[in-house]
Amino acid sequence: MIHVSRVDLTERGILLPHDRVGMVIAQPHLTLTQQEPYRTVAARKPELLANLTATLNVSRAAPHHAEKTHFTIFPEYSIPGIDGVDLIDAALADQQWPTGTIVIGGVDALLKADFASLAGRADSHLDTAHNALDQIGDGEWINCAVIWTKAQDGTVERWLQPKLWPAWQEQTISYQSMYRGKSIFSFKGSLSNGQKYRFSSLICFDWIATIGAKRSWRWALDDLGLQAGEGELSLSWMFVIQCNTAPSHPTFMGEVASFFDGTIVPNVRRDRTCLVFANSAGKPVPGRSADYGGTSVVFTQQTLFKELASRPTVAKGGQQFRGSQLLNPFRDTYFRERGACIHSFVQINPDTVVAGAAHRSFAVDRPFV
C-alpha cells in the first residue's frame, strides 16, 4: 500500500502562472560507486557540486525569459548527499532566489543517520506515519527525492520522499538494501487565473513499479479521484526524475498510454497534464550517446500543440530518437542533447492554446541548452 500525503501550497503563496511556466532541468553526467549504497564517487563530488551551482545560476538568470524559473529539476542521484542538499538550501535562502518557486531533485544514497538528520531539520517534512525512522533498518540506505518550495514570505521548506521500489541494479546487491518508501506527496496550489494546479513526483523505477497490485502513479490518481468525489480534478504535472540507462525502453514508454488513459480514474483529468521525464547524461560533455538522456515533456494527443521533426535542441521523438513508435500518438517533445548539459525552456499550458492558425503553439518555447 502506498499512502498519498497531501500538501496545500496555497497558504504559502506559491502562485504559478496559468499560461506558461519557466523550467530548468539539469542533465549531469553521474559516476556512482559500483557497490551499494550508490553515491557519487569521491573524486567527482566537487564537479557535481559545481554542476548544482551552475544549474541554480541558470535558474536564477531565467534565460527562457519567463518571469522566473518556477520549476528547477535535478535527476535521480544527482545531488551528492548532505553537502548537495546544503548547497541548494543556501541558494534558495538567498534573497536573490525568487519566491513562489519549486525545486525537485534526487539525492544519492543516504545512510540512516544522515537521513534522520535531514528529516530532523527545521522546515523538513517527512510522512512519519508511513516512513517512520524506526521502520528503516540500520543497514538500509535511502534513495530520496527532495521537493523544495520557497514561499511568498521567503520561507524555504523541503519534503523528503524515499523511493518506493528499487530498480534491478538496486535489488542485485551484495550486503545493503535500499529502504522502500511507503508514501508520495501530492501538491496543490493556485494558478494566476484562480484555477488549481496539482503535481506529484516519482523516482525512476517507481514509474513502472507495481505495488499492491497497482502502478505507483495510480495511487496518486486514485487519491485525487477520492478528493474529486462526484466532480473533477485536473493533474497539472507528473515529474519522473531518473538515472536511467534506457529512458525510451518499451516498458518505460509503454506506461505512458496507461497513465493518459481517460477511462482510468476518469474524474481526474490528464488530457492537459504535462508528464516530465528528467534523466542524467550519457557522457560528460554535450554530444551523442547511446545511453541515458531522453529528457522530455509529453502531452496527450488531445492538446492542440504542434511539433516539428526537428527544431533547435528539441525534436518530435519517434523512431529515430525513441527507437520505437510507442509515443507517436502523443505530443512528445524530446530534448535531443544526451550529453551533460542544462535544459532551459518555457512550458506552455495547453489550456491556453486555442484552434486556428493565429494561435499555433509548440509545447515548449525558447528551448535552450
N, C-alpha and C positions, 0 to 999 in steps of 0.2 A: 504494500500500500504506500502511495505517495501522497503526502499532505501538501496542500497549497496554502501558503501563508500570504494573506492579502495586505498590501501596503498602499495607503492613500497619500499621494504626493500633493494633493490639492492644498492641504493645510500648510504645506511647506512652500507654497507659492511657485512651484515648478510648472510654469505655464509654457506650453510649446505652441509654435505657430501652427495654424490649421492648414497651411498651404505648402510649406517647404521647410525642411529642417537641414541644418548643416551636420555632416558626418565626416569623421576622420577614423580610418581603420588602419592600424599598424599591421604590417606583414613582415615580421622579423624572421631571420634565419636562426633556428634554435639548434644547439648542440647539447643534448641531455646525457646524463650518465647512463651507462649501459646496464646498470642494475638498480633496482628499486631501493629507496624512494627516488623517483626520477626528478632530477634537478639539473639546472644549467651547470655545466662543468665549470670549475672554479676559474680556469684561465679565461673563460669568455664572459664571466659575470660583469666585469666593468664595461665591456662592449654593449651588453644587453641593457644595462642601466643607462648608458648613453643613448641607446635607441629609445628607451622610455622618454628620456628628456627631449629628444628630437621630436617624437610624436606629440608630446604635450605642447611643445613650442609651435608646431604646425596647427594644432587645435586652437591655441590662443590667437595665432595670427589669422586664422579663418580665411585661407586663400580661395575658398569656394565662394566667397562674397555673400554668404548668408549673414544674418545679423550677428551670429556667433556659432560656435560648434556645439550643437545640442547633445550629440552623442559622440563619445570617443571610445573606440573599441580596441582591446588588446586580446589576441587569440589565447587559447589554452596554453598553459605552461610558459607564457611569455613574460610574466612578472617574476623576477628572481627573488622569491622568498620575502621575508620581512623587510629587507632593505628596499626592495622594489615597492612594497606597499607604503613604506615611509616616504619614498620619493614622490609617489602620487599624492599621498596625504598633504605633503608640503606644498606641492604645486597647486592643489585645489584650495588650500587655506590662504594662499597668496591673494592679495586684494586685486591683482591683475587678472585672476581667473574669474570669468563671468559667473554670475549666479544663474539659477534656473537651468543647470546643466547636469548631465549624467555621464558617468564613465563606467564601462563594463570591461572586466579583464579576468584572465585566468592566471592564478599564482602557481608556480611549480611546487613540488611536493613539500608539504609542511608536516613536521613531526607534531605529535600530540601537544607537547609543551608549547611550541610556537603557535599552534592554532589556538590553544587555550588563552595564551597571552593576547593574541589578536582579538579573540572574542570578548575578552575582559576589558578592552579599551573603552573609554567613553565614546559614545555615539557609534558603537558597533552593535549590530543586530544579528542574532542567531536564533533560529527556531529551536529553542532549547527543549520544547515539549517533544520534539521528534528527532533532534540531533544533539541530545544532551552529551556533555563531555564525558560523563561516566559510561556512555554507550560506546565510546571509542576505545579500542584495545590499546594497551601500552605499546604494542608492536606494530600498530597500524599507522599509516600516513594518510594525509588528506590532499586530494586534488580539488582545489576550491576555486569557484568563481566569486569575485567581489564586485558588487554593484555600488558605486559611489553616487551620491547626489550632493549638490550644493544648493541649499535653499535660498530663497529670496533674501533672508536676513544674514546670509553668509555662513550659516552652519553647514559643516561637512559631515555627512553620515555615510556609513558603509554597512552593506548587508552581505553576510557570508553564506554561500550556498555550496556545500560539498557536492561533488559529482555523484550521480545516482548509481551508475553501473560501470564497472571497469571495461575498457576495451581489451581486445585479446592480449596485447602486449602487457597490459596491467593485470591480467589474470595469470599469464605464464611467468610466474615469479619464483624466486629462489627461497626467500625467507620472510619477507614482509608483505603484508596485504594492504591494498587500498581500502580505506573506510568507505562504505556505501551509504551515501546520504539518503534521507527519507523525506525530504520536502523541497519544494521550489517556491520562489517568490512570484507573486503576481502584482504588478504595479499598475496604478491608475492615477490619472490627473486630468487637468482641463486643457483643452485647446483654446486658441485665441478667439474662436467663434462660439465658444460656450459648450461645444461637444466634448466628449471624454476620449482620452487615449488610454490604451492598455497595452502592456508588454510584459513578456517573460523572457528568460534566458535559459539555455541548456548548454551542457558541455559535451561537445563532440559525440561520443558513442551514445550519450543519453538520447540523441535524436532518434535512434533506431532501436533502443533497448526496450524490451517488453518486461514490464514489472507489474505483477498482479494481473496478468492476462491483458494488460493494456500498454500501448506505447506511452512513453513518458509525456509527450506533448498532449496526449489525450487526457491525462489527469488535469492539465491546465485548462483545457477546453471544457471538460466536464464541470469543473468548479465555476467557470464563467457561466455555463449553462444554468447551474443552480442559482447563481446571482440574478440571471435574467428572468427566471421564473417563466411566466407566460409571455414575456416581452422578448426583446432582442438586445444583445450587446455586440459590440464590434471589437475585434482584436486588431490593434494597430501594427505591432511589431512582434516578431519572434526572432530572437538572436540566438545563433548557434556558433559558439566560439570553438575552434578546432585546433588540433595538432594532428593533421590527417594526411597520411601519405597519398591516399587516393580519394580526394574530395568528390570526384564525379563517379565513384563506384556505383554500379546499378542498384545495389542495396540501399545506399545512402540517398541517391537521387529518386529511387522508386518510392520513397516515403513522401515525397512532395505531393504527389497526386492524392494520397490518402489524407494528408494534412489539409489540403484545399477542398476536399470533397464536401460539398454543401449538405449532403444527406447525413453526414456525421455531425452530431450536435448542431442541428440546423438553426437553433436560436442564437448561436454565436457566429456572427458573420465574419468570413475570411475573404470575401470577394475583393476587399480593398487592403488586405493585410500585406505588409512588407516582410518577407522572410529573408533574413540577413545571414549569410554564411561568411564567417571571418576566419581565415586559415593562416597558418605560418608559411614561410617561404621555402622554396625548394633549393635555393642556392644563396650564398652570402652577398651576391651582387645582383643588380637587375639583369634580367635575361630569361631565356627559355629554360624550362626544366620539365622533366617527365613526371616529377612528383610534387606534392604539396600545391600551394597556390589555390586557384579556383575561388578566390573571394568573389562574392556575387550577391546581388539582391534579386529576388524572384517574386513575381506577382502572378495573379490568376489571369486567364485569358479574357475575363470579363472587364478588365481595365481597358481604357482607351489609349494606352501608351503605344507609341510607335518605336520600333527598334530597327536599326540597320545592321547589315552583316558586320560592318566594321566602322568605327569612328575612333577618335583619339582615346587610347587606354582601355576602351571597353568594346565588347563585341556582343553578338546576339546569342552566343553559346552554340548549341547544335553539335553535330558530329565532329567537326574539326577541333572543338575545344573540350567537349564533354566526353567524346568517344562513343556517344550514343545519341539517340533522338528522344530520350525519355522526357526531356523538358521542352520539347518542341511545342507542345500545346500551351506553354506558359510564356509569360513575359520574363525572359531570362537575361538579366544584364550581368555579363561576365567580365570581370577585370582581367585583361589578358596578361598583365605582368605577374609572373610567377616567382621572380627572384625577390630579394629583400627590398622593401620599399615602404612608403606610407601613402595610402589612398585618401584623397580628399575629394568631396563632392557634395552636392545638394541633392537630397532625395525628395522627389515631388510626391505630394499626397494625391493619389489617384482620384479622390473625391472632387478635386478641384479641376479636373480635366473634363471638358465637355466636347461633344462631337462637332466636327466642322474643321475645314482647312485652317481657319484663323486661330484655332486653339490646339493644333497639333503639339504634342509634347513627348519628350523622352522621359524615362523613369528617373534618370539622374541627369542633373545639369552641372556644367563646369567640372567634369571629372578631370582630376589632375594627379599625377604621380610626383 
